[in-house]
Amino acid sequence: MKHALDNVTSWLARGVIAFLYIPIVVVVVLSFNDSEVTYKWEGFSTRWYGQLANNTELLAALRISAETALISASLATLCGLLAAMGMARLRSSGKAVFSAGLFLPLIIPEIVLGVALLSVFGAMHADLGLTTLVLGHVVVTLPYASLIVLGAHAALDPALGEAATDLGCNPWQSFRRITLPLLRQPLLAAWLLSFTISFGNIVMSTFTNGVGSTTLPLRVYSMLKGGLTPEINALGTLLVLFTLLIIVGVGLRQMRRVLLGADRT
């Protein structure tokens, strides 16, 4: 019975992995298809990468998405760190109220948040553009970044800060030499998650983008009306390659730290 259950679990895991990764493999393969339609293979070619390099609209949308994700992820991670440090100094009742306001966007539908922000920007007579786009993405990513940083900060030993103070460190020195190094990995994780959520966001972007601030997901969605070209597959392949390089880089760094730690012991 246990052997049969293990077999079912194993095949189920394989099915889930195949379901997740087969579409990525298909995108990579079709990016080298010489045909102008994605359902027909006409031979190996790299011409779509050349056409992608000349597609100014698509590259401009990619740049807007990258800029928005970089800024919003940095702001969300910074605000999450400040929120974690502030909550550590609040009483229990204050923490509950602050947490409820901080994590409220997680339970409110994103389309409702988008409409609300659009109404606020309209009441302020603000021009929609990169600034409003970043603010909208910060609203979406801040709860996720805060969850990671809050959990890591709560796990820190308060005695470390007290020991640093006893040794003559001021609050800034204690933060820079004790707190920040211990939170480096959680902060990186929060930033990467926020970047990923922002880069692929489409709902909030629909309400907060303006002229000249169309993101890549919105550009791709608008191309559906006229039909997607294999240039999208080429762009997707490059993004997958970029993601793999980041994963490998982070993995090698973690492996190096583990090996150095093992050598020291």
C-alpha positions in Angstrom: 0.0 0.0 0.0 2.8 2.4 0.9 4.7 1.5 -2.2 1.6 2.2 -4.4 1.1 5.6 -2.6 4.7 6.5 -3.2 4.3 5.7 -6.9 1.2 7.8 -7.2 2.9 10.7 -5.5 6.0 10.4 -7.7 3.9 10.4 -10.9 1.8 13.3 -9.6 5.0 15.3 -8.9 6.3 14.5 -12.4 3.0 15.6 -13.9 3.1 18.9 -12.0 6.7 19.6 -13.1 5.8 18.8 -16.7 2.8 21.0 -16.6 5.0 23.9 -15.3 8.0 23.5 -17.6 6.7 22.2 -20.9 5.2 25.6 -21.9 8.6 27.2 -21.2 10.4 24.6 -23.4 7.8 25.2 -26.2 8.4 28.9 -26.1 12.2 28.4 -26.3 11.9 26.0 -29.2 9.4 28.1 -31.1 11.7 31.2 -30.8 14.0 29.4 -33.3 11.1 28.5 -35.7 11.5 30.1 -39.2 7.8 30.2 -39.7 5.7 33.3 -39.1 3.0 31.2 -37.3 3.7 29.4 -34.1 1.9 26.2 -34.8 3.9 25.2 -37.9 7.6 24.3 -37.8 9.5 25.4 -41.0 13.1 25.0 -39.9 15.7 26.5 -37.5 16.3 30.2 -37.7 17.4 33.0 -35.4 15.8 35.8 -37.5 13.2 36.6 -34.8 15.9 37.7 -32.4 17.1 40.1 -35.1 13.6 41.5 -35.6 13.2 41.8 -31.8 16.2 44.0 -31.7 14.5 46.3 -34.2 11.1 46.3 -32.5 11.3 49.7 -30.7 7.8 49.5 -29.2 8.4 46.1 -27.6 11.8 47.1 -26.3 10.4 50.4 -24.9 7.7 48.4 -23.1 10.4 46.1 -21.7 12.4 49.1 -20.5 9.3 50.6 -18.8 8.6 47.3 -17.0 12.2 46.9 -15.9 12.4 50.5 -14.6 9.1 50.2 -12.8 10.0 46.8 -11.2 13.4 48.1 -10.1 12.0 51.2 -8.4 8.9 49.6 -6.9 10.8 46.6 -5.6 13.4 48.8 -4.0 10.7 51.1 -2.4 8.7 48.1 -1.2 11.7 46.4 0.4 12.8 49.6 2.1 9.3 50.3 3.4 9.1 46.6 4.6 12.3 47.0 6.5 11.2 50.3 8.1 7.8 48.7 8.9 9.6 45.7 10.6 11.8 48.0 12.7 8.8 50.1 13.6 6.6 47.2 14.6 9.4 45.9 16.9 8.9 49.0 19.0 5.1 48.9 19.1 2.9 47.3 21.8 0.7 44.4 21.0 -2.4 46.5 20.2 -0.5 48.8 18.0 1.1 45.9 16.1 -2.4 44.4 15.3 -3.7 47.7 13.9 -0.5 48.4 11.9 -0.4 44.8 10.5 -4.1 45.0 9.5 -3.4 48.2 7.5 -0.2 46.9 6.0 -1.6 43.6 4.8 -5.0 44.8 3.7 -4.1 44.9 0.0 -3.6 41.1 0.2 -7.3 40.5 0.8 -8.7 43.3 -1.4 -9.1 42.4 -5.1 -6.4 44.1 -7.1 -9.0 45.5 -9.6 -10.6 47.3 -6.6 -7.2 48.7 -5.6 -6.6 49.8 -9.2 -10.0 51.6 -9.4 -9.4 53.2 -6.0 -5.9 54.5 -6.9 -7.2 55.8 -10.3 -9.9 57.7 -8.4 -7.3 59.2 -6.1 -5.0 60.2 -8.9 -8.0 61.8 -10.7 -9.0 63.7 -7.6 -5.5 65.0 -7.3 -5.4 65.9 -11.0 -2.2 63.8 -11.4 -1.0 62.9 -14.8 -0.8 59.2 -15.3 2.8 58.0 -16.1 5.8 56.3 -14.6 5.3 57.8 -11.1 1.7 56.6 -10.8 2.7 53.3 -12.2 5.4 52.8 -9.6 3.1 53.9 -6.8 0.5 51.4 -7.9 3.0 48.6 -8.0 4.3 49.5 -4.5 0.8 49.1 -3.2 0.7 45.6 -4.7 4.2 44.5 -3.7 4.6 46.0 -0.3 2.6 43.4 1.6 4.7 40.6 0.2 8.0 42.2 0.9 6.8 43.1 4.4 5.8 39.5 5.2 9.3 38.3 4.4 11.2 41.0 6.2 8.8 41.0 9.3 9.3 37.3 9.7 13.1 37.5 9.5 13.3 40.6 11.8 11.1 38.9 14.4 13.5 36.0 14.5 16.4 38.2 15.4 17.7 38.0 18.9 17.1 41.3 20.7 20.1 40.7 22.8 22.4 41.3 19.8 21.3 45.0 19.7 21.7 45.4 23.4 25.1 43.9 23.3 26.1 46.2 20.5 24.9 49.2 22.6 26.9 48.0 25.6 30.0 47.8 23.4 29.6 51.5 22.4 27.6 51.3 19.2 25.1 54.0 18.5 21.7 53.0 16.9 23.0 53.6 13.3 26.1 51.5 13.9 24.1 48.8 15.5 21.8 48.7 12.5 24.6 48.8 9.9 26.8 46.2 11.6 24.3 43.9 13.2 20.8 44.1 11.9 21.5 44.8 8.2 24.0 41.9 7.7 21.6 39.5 9.4 18.7 40.6 7.2 20.7 40.7 4.0 19.3 37.4 2.6 15.6 38.1 3.6 15.9 41.6 2.0 17.2 40.1 -1.2 14.4 37.5 -1.2 11.8 40.3 -0.6 13.3 42.4 -3.4 13.4 39.6 -5.9 9.8 38.6 -5.1 8.6 42.2 -5.4 10.5 42.6 -8.7 8.9 39.5 -10.1 5.4 40.5 -9.1 5.8 44.0 -10.4 7.4 42.9 -13.7 4.5 40.6 -14.5 1.7 42.8 -13.2 -1.1 43.7 -15.6 -4.2 44.5 -13.5 -2.7 47.5 -11.5 -0.8 48.6 -14.6 -4.0 48.9 -16.5 -5.3 51.5 -14.2 -2.1 53.5 -13.4 -0.2 53.6 -16.6 -0.3 56.6 -18.9 1.1 57.8 -22.2 4.6 56.6 -22.7 4.4 54.2 -19.7 3.0 51.0 -21.2 4.5 48.0 -19.6 5.5 44.8 -21.4 2.5 42.7 -20.2 0.1 45.4 -21.4 2.0 45.6 -24.8 1.8 41.9 -25.2 -1.9 41.9 -24.3 -2.6 44.6 -26.8 -0.8 42.5 -29.5 -3.3 39.7 -29.0 -5.9 41.5 -31.2 -3.6 41.4 -34.2 -2.0 38.1 -33.4 1.3 37.3 -31.6 4.4 37.1 -33.6 7.4 34.8 -32.9 9.2 37.9 -31.6 7.3 37.3 -28.3 8.8 33.8 -28.1 12.3 35.3 -28.6 11.8 37.9 -25.9 10.4 35.2 -23.6 13.4 33.0 -24.2 15.8 35.9 -23.3 13.8 36.5 -20.1 14.0 32.8 -19.2 17.8 32.9 -19.8 18.2 36.0 -17.7 16.2 34.4 -14.9 18.3 31.2 -15.1 21.5 33.2 -14.8 20.2 34.9 -11.7 19.2 31.6 -10.1 22.5 30.0 -11.0 24.4 33.1 -9.6 22.5 33.1 -6.3 22.9 29.3 -6.1 26.6 29.4 -6.6 26.9 32.2 -4.0 25.0 30.2 -1.5 27.1 27.1 -2.2 30.3 29.1 -1.8 29.1 30.4 1.6 28.2 26.8 2.7 31.6 25.5 1.6 33.4 28.4 3.3 31.4 27.7 6.5 32.2 24.0 6.3 36.0 24.8 5.9 35.9 27.1 9.0 34.4 24.4 11.1 
